[in-house]
Amino acid sequence: MEKYIAFFETDEQAENVGVVIPDLPGCFSAGKNFEEAFHNAHEAVSAYLEGEAYPRARSLEEIKDEWEDWPEWKNNYNFVVGFVAFTPMPSSQGNFGKRRTRNLQPQFA
């Protein structure tokens, strides 16, 4: 199982929550609240990784050191750090072609 770090950003009025997964470039989602944002992040990760080799999940420290958008996020966004877990599921043929994700509660940084 890979646990991908996700940044959950709230707007100034806390009306919407945006989600970015730094280890999956271009993978993002949003929701009207944290619950909907978690659900939509699950769907986004599932769609992103459909039929693809999945990358190793980096630690928060690695993301801070390596992710080119980190300085902008650190200085300009109101966000919490959470995870979206990804687990390959065996298919009927016995290989691990299908995948599933599950949402974990955010861990505040």
N, C-alpha and C positions, 0 to 999 in steps of 0.2 A: 504494500500500500504506500502510495506517495501522498504526503500532506503538503499541498501547495499553499504558500502564504498568499493571503488576499488582503488588499487594503480596502476597507469600507469607508467611503467618504460621505460626509453629510454636508448639505448645502447650508447656508447661513440661517435659513428659516427651519432647518431640519425637516423639510417636506419630502425630500428624496434621498436615497442612498445609492451612490455609485460604487461599483466594485471593479477593481483591477487586479489581475493575477500576473505579477511581474515575470514569473518563469514561463508564461505562455504568451509570447508577444502578440498583441492584437486581441487577446481574450479579455473581454470586459462585459459588464452587465450593470443593471440598476434595478431599483424597486422603490415603491412608495414608502417602505419602512424596512427595518433590518430583516424581519422574517421573509418578506417578499424578495429582498436583495439576496439572501442566502439561497432561496429556492432558485432564483434566476441565475445565480453564480453556478449552481449545480448543473443547470441546463447548459450554460455557456461552456463549462469545462467538458461536459459530455460531448457536446457538438464539436468542440475544438479538437478533441482527441479521437474522435470517431475514425477508426481505421489507420491511425497514425502511431508511430513509435512515440512513447511519452518520455519527456526529459526528466532528468533527476531534479527533485525539488531542492532548492537552495535554502540555507538557513537565513534568518533575518539579517545576521551579520554579513553574510555573503551578498545578500541583496543590497544592503547599505553600501558595501564596498564596490559592487560591480554594476548595479542597475543604473543606466545613464539618466533615468528620470528621478532618482532618489533625491538629489539636492532640491529640485523643484517641489517634490512632494513634502519633504521635510520642512521647507520654509514657507509654503503657501497653502497647504491643505489641512483641513480638520478631518482626521481619520483615526480609525482603530484598526488593529491588526488581528486577523483571524486566519482560519485555515479552511480549505476545501479538500477533503480526502478523496483519493482516486484509487480504486481497487479493480484490477482486471478480474473478470468473471469467466469461468470456464464455459466454453460453448458445448453444444451437443457432440461435437467431434472430439472433445477432450483437450482442445488447445485453449489458450487464453486470449481469444480474439475479441470477445465482447468485454465491455468495461462498464463499471458503474461508479458513481460518485456519491458521497454523502457529505452533508454539511456538519461541521463542528462549530460549537459556540466560539465567538471571537475571544481572543486573549488580548487584553489591553497592553499596549507597549508604552 
